[in-house]
């Protein structure tokens, strides 16, 4: 378990996000006095991304700017992954007044991941995320309490989101810990409810999605299908983590290049582009995609400096390796949703 975590953090540092010290230059803009730890989502302070504020999710890589436009008919609720990763920090849940952590979240996940969904009105709540140790500790009681605290914030933010979008169709997107909460959110608030009619699709990325979890929502099996869930976990071809073998089948896995569920390999030559450490550069032909026994396989990603990559776990790149493909598929599902609603 410790070795897997070391590999995870190594990939984090050299592949996608800048190292933590670089976030300090943004901290002054995040120091706001008088805010409580219990988030009030009527206050824009508690949103990392919101249509009514300027934030890193608004950023568009230079090569994509010419064709970028926002379709305000649709809203996106994005739940960010774990950024509370400092093991010197003994807390179990993030402080929403931690200026450096907020800057880290915004200039890592919100910039590099949430921006893939910014062709629509994008909302991403700050929440009292659980520390990364919550996934690895033997103190499961405390860990579950930490996850419940985080989820309660996400749930409250989603309720505010639904009230604000006033019946518009929406997309749910998430990664890693964000998907832990979004999986539960959909089960509790959308599955079998009237909200399902507004759901275009959910992109629950980086986590195990139990196939028996939902009653009325299914796995997305085609690129244009709506009111469904898609997701994947990315590893080097031939590698399947041991913990996957303990998971209950069927796994819900979608290929983020073909947007189907079969096991056909899609070569990286068909990958339209990734966004890695340099946000304004689209790196093409980075990664393959092949569904295999509950995970997504690719050859070792191909990008400048990838010779340094020594891990089989590409979790941190789940979104970024398929950044442009995600954008293209979003447009296809949105178009399909509105075409169906007009029939």
Order of alpha helices (4+ residues) and beta strands (2+ residues): alpha-beta-beta-alpha-beta-alpha-beta-alpha-beta-beta-beta-beta-beta-beta-alpha
